[in-house]
């Protein structure tokens, strides 16, 4: 084994072992992937990379944590970039998405309400619409403000649970590969690591198997961005902020894990309707949009 990669391999092995074991034990004990159990396990899952990074760095190798893993709260402009970049991406992709056929903007949030048609009665849907109309601000702006607040607080804490491992220990240990190679490797590992909870219906409940692939594509695309922000900020905390902000955005409307769009695209694939649309999969990962009723 290459001495340069030994610590990274140990970290990866232990992280996968403990993470996968956590889900296996939960399911073996009769746990179901429904609230609140799924939330508890998914949240616990996020902290496994951090725990393993501390064990490997401090206990096994008896090395310092703070400086080598980039634990720094020294503020610089890249912390602000990490905080607002997900919002910028959301606005940019909304604009780009409107260029695609069958895509339209709905200020009345018709697409949001459609998602609840299968779980709420018509009366409950009407109550939901009435409550949304009574807000002093459009629910979009309320969700945006809530996402920004959560992204730099509670979600950043959860994001740190992952980032101390991925952009802390692993990025440091794989630095000899160069920026792009290490980002690709970390992105792939990061995506595959999600597999057990994705297969249970997390993020992509209607297509868990395809969801594993979509998550890998998603993390491969995000990995260079996270790595670059972490390097420029000289802090893994910045990576935790961008991670937390993205998760806050996804919790609100699932825009980056858009299960409704994935379902329609997968159905099109099954019916052979995407042969002339090579961007279909790419849209699923990057674009935030409400799809029109045309298929």
PABA-33942 format. One record per residue (C-alpha): residue number from 1; y, z, x; residue in one letter. Coordinates in steps of 0.05 Angstrom, whole numbers, plus 5000, padded with zeros to 4 digits. Layout:
REM PABA-33942
<node><resi>NUM</resi><y>Y</y><z>Z</z><x>X</x><resn>A</resn></node>
...
This chain:
REM PABA-33942
<node><resi>1</resi><y>5000</y><z>5000</z><x>5000</x><resn>X</resn></node>
<node><resi>2</resi><y>5070</y><z>4982</z><x>5025</x><resn>X</resn></node>
<node><resi>3</resi><y>5104</y><z>5046</z><x>5048</x><resn>X</resn></node>
<node><resi>4</resi><y>5169</y><z>5022</z><x>5016</x><resn>X</resn></node>
<node><resi>5</resi><y>5137</y><z>5016</z><x>4948</x><resn>X</resn></node>
<node><resi>6</resi><y>5090</y><z>5076</z><x>4950</x><resn>X</resn></node>
<node><resi>7</resi><y>5137</y><z>5125</z><x>4915</x><resn>X</resn></node>
<node><resi>8</resi><y>5153</y><z>5072</z><x>4863</x><resn>X</resn></node>
<node><resi>9</resi><y>5080</y><z>5060</z><x>4848</x><resn>X</resn></node>
<node><resi>10</resi><y>5067</y><z>5134</z><x>4841</x><resn>X</resn></node>
<node><resi>11</resi><y>5126</y><z>5140</z><x>4794</x><resn>X</resn></node>
<node><resi>12</resi><y>5104</y><z>5081</z><x>4752</x><resn>X</resn></node>
<node><resi>13</resi><y>5032</y><z>5105</z><x>4748</x><resn>X</resn></node>
<node><resi>14</resi><y>5050</y><z>5175</z><x>4727</x><resn>X</resn></node>
<node><resi>15</resi><y>5102</y><z>5152</z><x>4677</x><resn>X</resn></node>
<node><resi>16</resi><y>5054</y><z>5104</z><x>4643</x><resn>X</resn></node>
<node><resi>17</resi><y>4998</y><z>5155</z><x>4643</x><resn>X</resn></node>
<node><resi>18</resi><y>5039</y><z>5211</z><x>4612</x><resn>X</resn></node>
<node><resi>19</resi><y>5076</y><z>5166</z><x>4563</x><resn>X</resn></node>
<node><resi>20</resi><y>5014</y><z>5131</z><x>4537</x><resn>X</resn></node>
<node><resi>21</resi><y>4976</y><z>5197</z><x>4535</x><resn>X</resn></node>
<node><resi>22</resi><y>5031</y><z>5227</z><x>4492</x><resn>X</resn></node>
<node><resi>23</resi><y>5023</y><z>5174</z><x>4439</x><resn>X</resn></node>
<node><resi>24</resi><y>4947</y><z>5174</z><x>4444</x><resn>X</resn></node>
<node><resi>25</resi><y>4942</y><z>5250</z><x>4434</x><resn>X</resn></node>
<node><resi>26</resi><y>4992</y><z>5248</z><x>4375</x><resn>X</resn></node>
<node><resi>27</resi><y>4951</y><z>5194</z><x>4340</x><resn>X</resn></node>
<node><resi>28</resi><y>4884</y><z>5226</z><x>4358</x><resn>X</resn></node>
<node><resi>29</resi><y>4907</y><z>5291</z><x>4325</x><resn>X</resn></node>
<node><resi>30</resi><y>4920</y><z>5253</z><x>4261</x><resn>X</resn></node>
<node><resi>31</resi><y>4994</y><z>5239</z><x>4270</x><resn>X</resn></node>
<node><resi>32</resi><y>5024</y><z>5181</z><x>4231</x><resn>X</resn></node>
<node><resi>33</resi><y>5081</y><z>5137</z><x>4254</x><resn>X</resn></node>
<node><resi>34</resi><y>5127</y><z>5162</z><x>4199</x><resn>X</resn></node>
<node><resi>35</resi><y>5187</y><z>5208</z><x>4199</x><resn>X</resn></node>
<node><resi>36</resi><y>5196</y><z>5261</z><x>4224</x><resn>X</resn></node>
<node><resi>37</resi><y>5136</y><z>5258</z><x>4270</x><resn>X</resn></node>
<node><resi>38</resi><y>5151</y><z>5188</z><x>4297</x><resn>X</resn></node>
<node><resi>39</resi><y>5223</y><z>5209</z><x>4314</x><resn>X</resn></node>
<node><resi>40</resi><y>5199</y><z>5270</z><x>4352</x><resn>X</resn></node>
<node><resi>41</resi><y>5148</y><z>5231</z><x>4392</x><resn>X</resn></node>
<node><resi>42</resi><y>5196</y><z>5172</z><x>4405</x><resn>X</resn></node>
<node><resi>43</resi><y>5250</y><z>5220</z><x>4429</x><resn>X</resn></node>
<node><resi>44</resi><y>5201</y><z>5258</z><x>4473</x><resn>X</resn></node>
<node><resi>45</resi><y>5176</y><z>5191</z><x>4500</x><resn>X</resn></node>
<node><resi>46</resi><y>5246</y><z>5175</z><x>4526</x><resn>X</resn></node>
<node><resi>47</resi><y>5247</y><z>5237</z><x>4570</x><resn>X</resn></node>
<node><resi>48</resi><y>5181</y><z>5223</z><x>4606</x><resn>X</resn></node>
<node><resi>49</resi><y>5212</y><z>5177</z><x>4660</x><resn>X</resn></node>
<node><resi>50</resi><y>5263</y><z>5232</z><x>4676</x><resn>X</resn></node>
<node><resi>51</resi><y>5210</y><z>5286</z><x>4681</x><resn>X</resn></node>
<node><resi>52</resi><y>5166</y><z>5243</z><x>4725</x><resn>X</resn></node>
<node><resi>53</resi><y>5225</y><z>5223</z><x>4769</x><resn>X</resn></node>
<node><resi>54</resi><y>5240</y><z>5296</z><x>4781</x><resn>X</resn></node>
<node><resi>55</resi><y>5167</y><z>5312</z><x>4796</x><resn>X</resn></node>
<node><resi>56</resi><y>5160</y><z>5255</z><x>4845</x><resn>X</resn></node>
<node><resi>57</resi><y>5227</y><z>5263</z><x>4879</x><resn>X</resn></node>
<node><resi>58</resi><y>5232</y><z>5339</z><x>4882</x><resn>X</resn></node>
<node><resi>59</resi><y>5162</y><z>5366</z><x>4878</x><resn>X</resn></node>
<node><resi>60</resi><y>5119</y><z>5313</z><x>4912</x><resn>X</resn></node>
<node><resi>61</resi><y>5168</y><z>5286</z><x>4963</x><resn>X</resn></node>
<node><resi>62</resi><y>5213</y><z>5348</z><x>4967</x><resn>X</resn></node>
<node><resi>63</resi><y>5276</y><z>5306</z><x>4969</x><resn>X</resn></node>
<node><resi>64</resi><y>5344</y><z>5316</z><x>4938</x><resn>X</resn></node>
<node><resi>65</resi><y>5356</y><z>5292</z><x>4867</x><resn>X</resn></node>
<node><resi>66</resi><y>5431</y><z>5286</z><x>4859</x><resn>X</resn></node>
<node><resi>67</resi><y>5454</y><z>5236</z><x>4911</x><resn>X</resn></node>
<node><resi>68</resi><y>5392</y><z>5194</z><x>4921</x><resn>X</resn></node>
<node><resi>69</resi><y>5383</y><z>5183</z><x>4846</x><resn>X</resn></node>
<node><resi>70</resi><y>5457</y><z>5172</z><x>4833</x><resn>X</resn></node>
<node><resi>71</resi><y>5470</y><z>5233</z><x>4791</x><resn>X</resn></node>
<node><resi>72</resi><y>5546</y><z>5232</z><x>4794</x><resn>X</resn></node>
<node><resi>73</resi><y>5598</y><z>5249</z><x>4741</x><resn>X</resn></node>
<node><resi>74</resi><y>5656</y><z>5224</z><x>4783</x><resn>X</resn></node>
<node><resi>75</resi><y>5693</y><z>5181</z><x>4734</x><resn>X</resn></node>
<node><resi>76</resi><y>5712</y><z>5109</z><x>4748</x><resn>X</resn></node>
<node><resi>77</resi><y>5727</y><z>5047</z><x>4706</x><resn>X</resn></node>
<node><resi>78</resi><y>5654</y><z>5027</z><x>4703</x><resn>X</resn></node>
<node><resi>79</resi><y>5640</y><z>5086</z><x>4658</x><resn>X</resn></node>
<node><resi>80</resi><y>5688</y><z>5055</z><x>4608</x><resn>X</resn></node>
<node><resi>81</resi><y>5654</y><z>4987</z><x>4618</x><resn>X</resn></node>
<node><resi>82</resi><y>5587</y><z>5020</z><x>4603</x><resn>X</resn></node>
<node><resi>83</resi><y>5615</y><z>5052</z><x>4540</x><resn>X</resn></node>
<node><resi>84</resi><y>5650</y><z>4991</z><x>4510</x><resn>X</resn></node>
<node><resi>85</resi><y>5605</y><z>4934</z><x>4535</x><resn>X</resn></node>
<node><resi>86</resi><y>5555</y><z>4939</z><x>4478</x><resn>X</resn></node>
<node><resi>87</resi><y>5612</y><z>4933</z><x>4428</x><resn>X</resn></node>
<node><resi>88</resi><y>5639</y><z>4872</z><x>4465</x><resn>X</resn></node>
<node><resi>89</resi><y>5570</y><z>4841</z><x>4465</x><resn>X</resn></node>
<node><resi>90</resi><y>5563</y><z>4854</z><x>4390</x><resn>X</resn></node>
<node><resi>91</resi><y>5629</y><z>4819</z><x>4374</x><resn>X</resn></node>
<node><resi>92</resi><y>5615</y><z>4761</z><x>4421</x><resn>X</resn></node>
<node><resi>93</resi><y>5546</y><z>4749</z><x>4395</x><resn>X</resn></node>
<node><resi>94</resi><y>5571</y><z>4753</z><x>4323</x><resn>X</resn></node>
<node><resi>95</resi><y>5619</y><z>4696</z><x>4339</x><resn>X</resn></node>
<node><resi>96</resi><y>5567</y><z>4654</z><x>4374</x><resn>X</resn></node>
<node><resi>97</resi><y>5515</y><z>4666</z><x>4319</x><resn>X</resn></node>
<node><resi>98</resi><y>5562</y><z>4636</z><x>4267</x><resn>X</resn></node>
<node><resi>99</resi><y>5554</y><z>4569</z><x>4303</x><resn>X</resn></node>
<node><resi>100</resi><y>5480</y><z>4566</z><x>4284</x><resn>X</resn></node>
<node><resi>101</resi><y>5456</y><z>4533</z><x>4219</x><resn>X</resn></node>
<node><resi>102</resi><y>5439</y><z>4580</z><x>4162</x><resn>X</resn></node>
<node><resi>103</resi><y>5482</y><z>4636</z><x>4190</x><resn>X</resn></node>
<node><resi>104</resi><y>5541</y><z>4666</z><x>4153</x><resn>X</resn></node>
<node><resi>105</resi><y>5586</y><z>4727</z><x>4157</x><resn>X</resn></node>
<node><resi>106</resi><y>5583</y><z>4773</z><x>4098</x><resn>X</resn></node>
<node><resi>107</resi><y>5642</y><z>4822</z><x>4093</x><resn>X</resn></node>
<node><resi>108</resi><y>5608</y><z>4850</z><x>4030</x><resn>X</resn></node>
<node><resi>109</resi><y>5548</y><z>4870</z><x>4075</x><resn>X</resn></node>
<node><resi>110</resi><y>5499</y><z>4833</z><x>4030</x><resn>X</resn></node>
<node><resi>111</resi><y>5449</y><z>4830</z><x>4087</x><resn>X</resn></node>
<node><resi>112</resi><y>5451</y><z>4905</z><x>4096</x><resn>X</resn></node>
<node><resi>113</resi><y>5437</y><z>4918</z><x>4023</x><resn>X</resn></node>
<node><resi>114</resi><y>5381</y><z>4867</z><x>4021</x><resn>X</resn></node>
<node><resi>115</resi><y>5343</y><z>4908</z><x>4072</x><resn>X</resn></node>
<node><resi>116</resi><y>5339</y><z>4966</z><x>4023</x><resn>X</resn></node>
<node><resi>117</resi><y>5316</y><z>4926</z><x>3962</x><resn>X</resn></node>
<node><resi>118</resi><y>5243</y><z>4940</z><x>3976</x><resn>X</resn></node>
<node><resi>119</resi><y>5252</y><z>5016</z><x>3983</x><resn>X</resn></node>
<node><resi>120</resi><y>5309</y><z>5032</z><x>3934</x><resn>X</resn></node>
<node><resi>121</resi><y>5315</y><z>5022</z><x>3859</x><resn>X</resn></node>
<node><resi>122</resi><y>5370</y><z>4978</z><x>3831</x><resn>X</resn></node>
<node><resi>123</resi><y>5407</y><z>5040</z><x>3808</x><resn>X</resn></node>
<node><resi>124</resi><y>5403</y><z>5070</z><x>3878</x><resn>X</resn></node>
<node><resi>125</resi><y>5427</y><z>5005</z><x>3908</x><resn>X</resn></node>
<node><resi>126</resi><y>5487</y><z>5004</z><x>3862</x><resn>X</resn></node>
<node><resi>127</resi><y>5503</y><z>5076</z><x>3881</x><resn>X</resn></node>
<node><resi>128</resi><y>5499</y><z>5057</z><x>3954</x><resn>X</resn></node>
<node><resi>129</resi><y>5548</y><z>4999</z><x>3943</x><resn>X</resn></node>
<node><resi>130</resi><y>5596</y><z>5044</z><x>3904</x><resn>X</resn></node>
<node><resi>131</resi><y>5595</y><z>5096</z><x>3959</x><resn>X</resn></node>
<node><resi>132</resi><y>5608</y><z>5043</z><x>4012</x><resn>X</resn></node>
<node><resi>133</resi><y>5666</y><z>5015</z><x>3973</x><resn>X</resn></node>
<node><resi>134</resi><y>5697</y><z>5084</z><x>3967</x><resn>X</resn></node>
<node><resi>135</resi><y>5701</y><z>5094</z><x>4042</x><resn>X</resn></node>
<node><resi>136</resi><y>5773</y><z>5095</z><x>4070</x><resn>X</resn></node>
<node><resi>137</resi><y>5750</y><z>5046</z><x>4123</x><resn>X</resn></node>
<node><resi>138</resi><y>5700</y><z>4989</z><x>4119</x><resn>X</resn></node>
<node><resi>139</resi><y>5630</y><z>5016</z><x>4135</x><resn>X</resn></node>
<node><resi>140</resi><y>5628</y><z>4968</z><x>4195</x><resn>X</resn></node>
<node><resi>141</resi><y>5686</y><z>5005</z><x>4229</x><resn>X</resn></node>
<node><resi>142</resi><y>5657</y><z>5073</z><x>4210</x><resn>X</resn></node>
<node><resi>143</resi><y>5590</y><z>5053</z><x>4240</x><resn>X</resn></node>
<node><resi>144</resi><y>5626</y><z>5027</z><x>4302</x><resn>X</resn></node>
<node><resi>145</resi><y>5663</y><z>5093</z><x>4312</x><resn>X</resn></node>
<node><resi>146</resi><y>5601</y><z>5133</z><x>4300</x><resn>X</resn></node>
<node><resi>147</resi><y>5563</y><z>5090</z><x>4350</x><resn>X</resn></node>
<node><resi>148</resi><y>5616</y><z>5099</z><x>4403</x><resn>X</resn></node>
<node><resi>149</resi><y>5615</y><z>5174</z><x>4393</x><resn>X</resn></node>
<node><resi>150</resi><y>5540</y><z>5179</z><x>4394</x><resn>X</resn></node>
<node><resi>151</resi><y>5535</y><z>5130</z><x>4453</x><resn>X</resn></node>
<node><resi>152</resi><y>5573</y><z>5176</z><x>4500</x><resn>X</resn></node>
<node><resi>153</resi><y>5544</y><z>5241</z><x>4475</x><resn>X</resn></node>
<node><resi>154</resi><y>5475</y><z>5254</z><x>4445</x><resn>X</resn></node>
<node><resi>155</resi><y>5450</y><z>5183</z><x>4455</x><resn>X</resn></node>
<node><resi>156</resi><y>5473</y><z>5184</z><x>4528</x><resn>X</resn></node>
<node><resi>157</resi><y>5431</y><z>5247</z><x>4539</x><resn>X</resn></node>
<node><resi>158</resi><y>5370</y><z>5211</z><x>4511</x><resn>X</resn></node>
<node><resi>159</resi><y>5387</y><z>5149</z><x>4551</x><resn>X</resn></node>
<node><resi>160</resi><y>5390</y><z>5192</z><x>4614</x><resn>X</resn></node>
<node><resi>161</resi><y>5318</y><z>5211</z><x>4600</x><resn>X</resn></node>
<node><resi>162</resi><y>5299</y><z>5140</z><x>4615</x><resn>X</resn></node>
<node><resi>163</resi><y>5353</y><z>5119</z><x>4664</x><resn>X</resn></node>
<node><resi>164</resi><y>5340</y><z>5173</z><x>4715</x><resn>X</resn></node>
<node><resi>165</resi><y>5272</y><z>5139</z><x>4723</x><resn>X</resn></node>
<node><resi>166</resi><y>5290</y><z>5065</z><x>4716</x><resn>X</resn></node>
<node><resi>167</resi><y>5359</y><z>5060</z><x>4747</x><resn>X</resn></node>
<node><resi>168</resi><y>5353</y><z>5125</z><x>4786</x><resn>X</resn></node>
<node><resi>169</resi><y>5288</y><z>5130</z><x>4824</x><resn>X</resn></node>
<node><resi>170</resi><y>5258</y><z>5061</z><x>4812</x><resn>X</resn></node>
<node><resi>171</resi><y>5321</y><z>5020</z><x>4828</x><resn>X</resn></node>
<node><resi>172</resi><y>5330</y><z>5059</z><x>4892</x><resn>X</resn></node>
<node><resi>173</resi><y>5258</y><z>5051</z><x>4914</x><resn>X</resn></node>
<node><resi>174</resi><y>5256</y><z>4976</z><x>4897</x><resn>X</resn></node>
<node><resi>175</resi><y>5323</y><z>4962</z><x>4928</x><resn>X</resn></node>
<node><resi>176</resi><y>5290</y><z>4927</z><x>4987</x><resn>X</resn></node>
<node><resi>177</resi><y>5271</y><z>4870</z><x>4939</x><resn>X</resn></node>
<node><resi>178</resi><y>5343</y><z>4852</z><x>4927</x><resn>X</resn></node>
<node><resi>179</resi><y>5384</y><z>4857</z><x>4864</x><resn>X</resn></node>
<node><resi>180</resi><y>5352</y><z>4802</z><x>4822</x><resn>X</resn></node>
<node><resi>181</resi><y>5280</y><z>4813</z><x>4840</x><resn>X</resn></node>
<node><resi>182</resi><y>5285</y><z>4888</z><x>4831</x><resn>X</resn></node>
<node><resi>183</resi><y>5320</y><z>4879</z><x>4764</x><resn>X</resn></node>
<node><resi>184</resi><y>5265</y><z>4832</z><x>4739</x><resn>X</resn></node>
<node><resi>185</resi><y>5210</y><z>4880</z><x>4762</x><resn>X</resn></node>
<node><resi>186</resi><y>5244</y><z>4940</z><x>4730</x><resn>X</resn></node>
<node><resi>187</resi><y>5259</y><z>4901</z><x>4667</x><resn>X</resn></node>
<node><resi>188</resi><y>5186</y><z>4880</z><x>4659</x><resn>X</resn></node>
<node><resi>189</resi><y>5160</y><z>4951</z><x>4673</x><resn>X</resn></node>
<node><resi>190</resi><y>5211</y><z>4979</z><x>4625</x><resn>X</resn></node>
<node><resi>191</resi><y>5190</y><z>4932</z><x>4570</x><resn>X</resn></node>
<node><resi>192</resi><y>5115</y><z>4942</z><x>4578</x><resn>X</resn></node>
<node><resi>193</resi><y>5126</y><z>5017</z><x>4579</x><resn>X</resn></node>
<node><resi>194</resi><y>5150</y><z>5012</z><x>4507</x><resn>X</resn></node>
<node><resi>195</resi><y>5084</y><z>4980</z><x>4484</x><resn>X</resn></node>
<node><resi>196</resi><y>5049</y><z>5041</z><x>4453</x><resn>X</resn></node>
<node><resi>197</resi><y>5106</y><z>5059</z><x>4406</x><resn>X</resn></node>
<node><resi>198</resi><y>5122</y><z>4986</z><x>4391</x><resn>X</resn></node>
<node><resi>199</resi><y>5050</y><z>4975</z><x>4370</x><resn>X</resn></node>
<node><resi>200</resi><y>5058</y><z>5033</z><x>4321</x><resn>X</resn></node>
<node><resi>201</resi><y>5115</y><z>4997</z><x>4288</x><resn>X</resn></node>
<node><resi>202</resi><y>5175</y><z>5024</z><x>4326</x><resn>X</resn></node>
<node><resi>203</resi><y>5233</y><z>4975</z><x>4327</x><resn>X</resn></node>
<node><resi>204</resi><y>5191</y><z>4917</z><x>4299</x><resn>X</resn></node>
<node><resi>205</resi><y>5151</y><z>4948</z><x>4241</x><resn>X</resn></node>
<node><resi>206</resi><y>5131</y><z>4882</z><x>4209</x><resn>X</resn></node>
<node><resi>207</resi><y>5106</y><z>4848</z><x>4272</x><resn>X</resn></node>
<node><resi>208</resi><y>5085</y><z>4902</z><x>4322</x><resn>X</resn></node>
<node><resi>209</resi><y>5044</y><z>4855</z><x>4367</x><resn>X</resn></node>
<node><resi>210</resi><y>5099</y><z>4804</z><x>4373</x><resn>X</resn></node>
<node><resi>211</resi><y>5148</y><z>4861</z><x>4380</x><resn>X</resn></node>
<node><resi>212</resi><y>5117</y><z>4880</z><x>4447</x><resn>X</resn></node>
<node><resi>213</resi><y>5134</y><z>4811</z><x>4474</x><resn>X</resn></node>
<node><resi>214</resi><y>5203</y><z>4813</z><x>4444</x><resn>X</resn></node>
<node><resi>215</resi><y>5217</y><z>4881</z><x>4475</x><resn>X</resn></node>
<node><resi>216</resi><y>5197</y><z>4855</z><x>4544</x><resn>X</resn></node>
<node><resi>217</resi><y>5244</y><z>4795</z><x>4536</x><resn>X</resn></node>
<node><resi>218</resi><y>5298</y><z>4843</z><x>4513</x><resn>X</resn></node>
<node><resi>219</resi><y>5291</y><z>4890</z><x>4572</x><resn>X</resn></node>
<node><resi>220</resi><y>5287</y><z>4832</z><x>4622</x><resn>X</resn></node>
<node><resi>221</resi><y>5354</y><z>4808</z><x>4596</x><resn>X</resn></node>
<node><resi>222</resi><y>5385</y><z>4877</z><x>4597</x><resn>X</resn></node>
<node><resi>223</resi><y>5358</y><z>4900</z><x>4664</x><resn>X</resn></node>
<node><resi>224</resi><y>5407</y><z>4862</z><x>4709</x><resn>X</resn></node>
<node><resi>225</resi><y>5466</y><z>4887</z><x>4667</x><resn>X</resn></node>
<node><resi>226</resi><y>5444</y><z>4959</z><x>4670</x><resn>X</resn></node>
<node><resi>227</resi><y>5429</y><z>4954</z><x>4745</x><resn>X</resn></node>
<node><resi>228</resi><y>5496</y><z>4922</z><x>4759</x><resn>X</resn></node>
<node><resi>229</resi><y>5535</y><z>4975</z><x>4721</x><resn>X</resn></node>
<node><resi>230</resi><y>5496</y><z>5030</z><x>4755</x><resn>X</resn></node>
<node><resi>231</resi><y>5511</y><z>5001</z><x>4824</x><resn>X</resn></node>
<node><resi>232</resi><y>5585</y><z>4989</z><x>4811</x><resn>X</resn></node>
<node><resi>233</resi><y>5595</y><z>5058</z><x>4780</x><resn>X</resn></node>
<node><resi>234</resi><y>5553</y><z>5089</z><x>4836</x><resn>X</resn></node>
<node><resi>235</resi><y>5523</y><z>5132</z><x>4782</x><resn>X</resn></node>
<node><resi>236</resi><y>5461</y><z>5132</z><x>4739</x><resn>X</resn></node>
<node><resi>237</resi><y>5504</y><z>5167</z><x>4686</x><resn>X</resn></node>
<node><resi>238</resi><y>5539</y><z>5101</z><x>4672</x><resn>X</resn></node>
<node><resi>239</resi><y>5471</y><z>5069</z><x>4659</x><resn>X</resn></node>
<node><resi>240</resi><y>5455</y><z>5126</z><x>4612</x><resn>X</resn></node>
<node><resi>241</resi><y>5520</y><z>5113</z><x>4574</x><resn>X</resn></node>
<node><resi>242</resi><y>5507</y><z>5039</z><x>4565</x><resn>X</resn></node>
<node><resi>243</resi><y>5436</y><z>5055</z><x>4545</x><resn>X</resn></node>
<node><resi>244</resi><y>5459</y><z>5107</z><x>4495</x><resn>X</resn></node>
<node><resi>245</resi><y>5513</y><z>5061</z><x>4467</x><resn>X</resn></node>
<node><resi>246</resi><y>5463</y><z>5005</z><x>4456</x><resn>X</resn></node>
<node><resi>247</resi><y>5414</y><z>5052</z><x>4422</x><resn>X</resn></node>
<node><resi>248</resi><y>5470</y><z>5078</z><x>4378</x><resn>X</resn></node>
<node><resi>249</resi><y>5488</y><z>5007</z><x>4358</x><resn>X</resn></node>
<node><resi>250</resi><y>5415</y><z>4991</z><x>4343</x><resn>X</resn></node>
<node><resi>251</resi><y>5406</y><z>5055</z><x>4302</x><resn>X</resn></node>
<node><resi>252</resi><y>5463</y><z>5034</z><x>4257</x><resn>X</resn></node>
<node><resi>253</resi><y>5442</y><z>4963</z><x>4239</x><resn>X</resn></node>
<node><resi>254</resi><y>5385</y><z>4942</z><x>4284</x><resn>X</resn></node>
<node><resi>255</resi><y>5426</y><z>4883</z><x>4308</x><resn>X</resn></node>
<node><resi>256</resi><y>5390</y><z>4877</z><x>4374</x><resn>X</resn></node>
<node><resi>257</resi><y>5321</y><z>4892</z><x>4345</x><resn>X</resn></node>
<node><resi>258</resi><y>5333</y><z>4850</z><x>4282</x><resn>X</resn></node>
<node><resi>259</resi><y>5266</y><z>4858</z><x>4247</x><resn>X</resn></node>
<node><resi>260</resi><y>5287</y><z>4815</z><x>4188</x><resn>X</resn></node>
<node><resi>261</resi><y>5303</y><z>4756</z><x>4232</x><resn>X</resn></node>
<node><resi>262</resi><y>5241</y><z>4766</z><x>4274</x><resn>X</resn></node>
<node><resi>263</resi><y>5198</y><z>4764</z><x>4211</x><resn>X</resn></node>
<node><resi>264</resi><y>5228</y><z>4698</z><x>4189</x><resn>X</resn></node>
<node><resi>265</resi><y>5223</y><z>4667</z><x>4257</x><resn>X</resn></node>
<node><resi>266</resi><y>5150</y><z>4688</z><x>4265</x><resn>X</resn></node>
<node><resi>267</resi><y>5134</y><z>4660</z><x>4196</x><resn>X</resn></node>
<node><resi>268</resi><y>5167</y><z>4595</z><x>4217</x><resn>X</resn></node>
<node><resi>269</resi><y>5125</y><z>4593</z><x>4280</x><resn>X</resn></node>
<node><resi>270</resi><y>5062</y><z>4602</z><x>4238</x><resn>X</resn></node>
<node><resi>271</resi><y>5084</y><z>4545</z><x>4194</x><resn>X</resn></node>
<node><resi>272</resi><y>5102</y><z>4501</z><x>4252</x><resn>X</resn></node>
<node><resi>273</resi><y>5176</y><z>4500</z><x>4234</x><resn>X</resn></node>
<node><resi>274</resi><y>5207</y><z>4518</z><x>4301</x><resn>X</resn></node>
<node><resi>275</resi><y>5188</y><z>4457</z><x>4342</x><resn>X</resn></node>
<node><resi>276</resi><y>5259</y><z>4431</z><x>4340</x><resn>X</resn></node>
<node><resi>277</resi><y>5291</y><z>4500</z><x>4351</x><resn>X</resn></node>
<node><resi>278</resi><y>5278</y><z>4523</z><x>4423</x><resn>X</resn></node>
<node><resi>279</resi><y>5332</y><z>4577</z><x>4415</x><resn>X</resn></node>
<node><resi>280</resi><y>5296</y><z>4613</z><x>4359</x><resn>X</resn></node>
<node><resi>281</resi><y>5266</y><z>4668</z><x>4402</x><resn>X</resn></node>
<node><resi>282</resi><y>5329</y><z>4674</z><x>4444</x><resn>X</resn></node>
<node><resi>283</resi><y>5370</y><z>4684</z><x>4381</x><resn>X</resn></node>
<node><resi>284</resi><y>5326</y><z>4741</z><x>4359</x><resn>X</resn></node>
<node><resi>285</resi><y>5341</y><z>4781</z><x>4422</x><resn>X</resn></node>
<node><resi>286</resi><y>5414</y><z>4766</z><x>4433</x><resn>X</resn></node>
<node><resi>287</resi><y>5447</y><z>4749</z><x>4368</x><resn>X</resn></node>
<node><resi>288</resi><y>5476</y><z>4794</z><x>4316</x><resn>X</resn></node>
<node><resi>289</resi><y>5479</y><z>4760</z><x>4249</x><resn>X</resn></node>
<node><resi>290</resi><y>5463</y><z>4758</z><x>4177</x><resn>X</resn></node>
<node><resi>291</resi><y>5418</y><z>4699</z><x>4162</x><resn>X</resn></node>
<node><resi>292</resi><y>5432</y><z>4658</z><x>4100</x><resn>X</resn></node>
<node><resi>293</resi><y>5380</y><z>4648</z><x>4046</x><resn>X</resn></node>
<node><resi>294</resi><y>5359</y><z>4581</z><x>4073</x><resn>X</resn></node>
<node><resi>295</resi><y>5297</y><z>4583</z><x>4116</x><resn>X</resn></node>
